[in-house]
Amino acid sequence: MRIYRTPSSIMLAGKAWEIRAKLKVYAKEFETVQQWIQAGDYENTKIIPFPTTKQSPF
């Protein structure tokens, strides 16, 4: 599973059960998605910044 973030959004990519489980974890810490985005403490997590330019997967 991957979590991509931009300054104004978060995108979760993975299997449905993985995303549901991750959302349950974050729901215990944040009441809204807006609070999750504004928290901004992503340096110590596995959240990947969303690429601003297209990159080849190869």
Phi, psi and omega in degrees: 000145179231146175238120178253143180224145171239173179299340183238004181203167176225135179236128179256133179232129179161194179285151185304318182292329178291317181294315178300317180296318180293321178295324177296321178296312181289333178294333178287334183263325183235142178280325181229162177294325179301319177296322179296316180295317183287340180301316172064007179271080184250002184289329183259015180240178181263027179280132185263126175297137181292132182295139180271343176235157179289134178236140178287135179288353182249000000 
